[in-house]
Amino acid sequence: MTNIAVHYRNTYDEFGSLLAYAVNLLEMQAGQKPENDREFYAERIFNKLVCHGLTLKQLSPSPPPASDIEFWDISSSYAIARALIESYEALAYVALEPITDEERVFRILLWELHAEERRQQMLELVGAKDIKVSEVIANVLRLRNEILINPFLSTLDSKLTSEIQKGKTPPYHLTNAERDKNNGINNNYHRAITMHLSSYVHTHPFSVHQLFQFRAGEDECLQLMSIPIQYSCGFIAKSISGMASLFDPRIPVQSNELLNALDQWGKLHANGAKAS
C-alpha cells in the first residue's frame, strides 16, 4: 500500500470515528426538551451537519481502494464538504459562541429574518399565490419589527439597521474574519479551503478539466478524494467540542483518542496550514 493510500485510510478512519461520536451525541439528546432557543437550534443545525457528514462518507471510497471501474464522484464530495462547513458557520454563530443572552436573541432574530426574506423573494420570483406567501410575508414583518426594537441593534453600525429596513438583512452581523477570530479559526485557512471546495461546486474550468483526467483507484485521485473528508474532519471536530461544552454532562464518554483528535484539529484551525 502506498503512502497516499495509508494517509487516505487514516483520514477515512478518523472521519468515521468523529462521525460515530457525533451521532451518539445527537442520540443522547433525543427525547430531551431544549431549555431555550440556543439548545433548540444547536441540536437541529448539528443534525444537519452530521447528515452532510454521513452522506460524504457514503460517497467516499472505502479503504482499501477498489479498482478503477468504480465511479468516484469528486464534485459532489467537495460540494457536500462545502455545505458541511457552512452548517458549522451557522451553528457557531447561533449557538456555540459564548455571548450574552441579549446578543444571542439578536443573532437568532437576524438569522431567522434573513431566511424568511429569502423565502419571500423566491416565492415572488415564481409568482406564488397560495396562502403560504401571506404567512411568509407576515413572518418577515414580525421578525423585522422585533429586531428593529431589539436593544442590541442600537449598539451596532447604523448601516445594518438600514439594510434590515430595506429588506436586505444579512445572515450574520459579523464578517467572516470576525467570526473566525471569535471561534479560534485562522481566517486565511478557512478562506483557502472554502475556495478550494468551491472550485468544484461552481464548476470552474479547472474542475471540469480535472474530472476528465480523473481515474478511480490511482493515487492522485485518492489524494483528491481525501481532501473533502480531511477538511470536514476539522469542522466536525470543532462542532463536537462546542456541542459537548453546551450539552455537558449529557454527552457520550470522550476517549483519549477523541480528545487528542479534537485538540489537534483545534490547533490546526487556530494556526492555519502554513504553521503546520
MOPEJO-V685188 format. One record per pair of residues at least 12 apart in sequence whose C-alpha atoms are under 6 Angstrom apart, sorted by sequence separation. I is the first residue (numbers start at 1). J is the second residue. If there is no record, write none. Layout:
I_J + I_J
This chain:
56_77 + 116_140 + 237_262 + 113_143 + 234_265 + 52_84 + 49_84 + 49_87 + 45_91 + 42_95 + 9_63 + 114_169 + 114_170 + 38_95 + 114_171 + 111_171 + 186_269 + 189_272 + 185_269 + 186_270 + 185_270 + 186_271 + 184_270 + 186_272 + 78_197 + 79_201 + 75_200 + 96_242 + 81_228 + 68_216 + 68_217 + 67_217 + 78_228 + 81_232 + 8_226 + 15_233 + 25_251 + 25_252
